[in-house]
């Protein structure tokens, strides 16, 4: 399995829009996973967003695009895993 070390991540857009909620505001994240050497999309890669309290996993589609919705706002460590 390869990780983020051999990948170049292109973020198409990152949206952090506060939701109407008493406890937690949330946001969405959108991007594409591209292999660094070939510049080709990485199909069905697993993208993991982690911080001290949350772990959110998102899977890219066949073109390497991913979309995560309703992520609690804050700082995350991002990791990409694929075969």
C-alpha positions, 0 to 999 in steps of 0.5 A: 500500500502506498501512502501520501508520501508518493502522492500529490494531492490537488485540492479543488476546493475546501469549503468550511461553511458553518452549519446551524447547530448548537454544538458543532459546526461542520464543513465539506472537503472536495479534492482529487488524488493524483499519483506524483510520478504519472500525474494520473488519478488514483481510483478508489483511494481511501482518504482518512481525516484524523484529529484527536476526536474524529476519524473520517474515511472517504473513498475516491471515485474511479477518477480520483475525486473525493467528497467529504461532507459534514466534517466537524471544523478543525485541524485534521491530519490527512492520510491517503491509502491505495493499492 
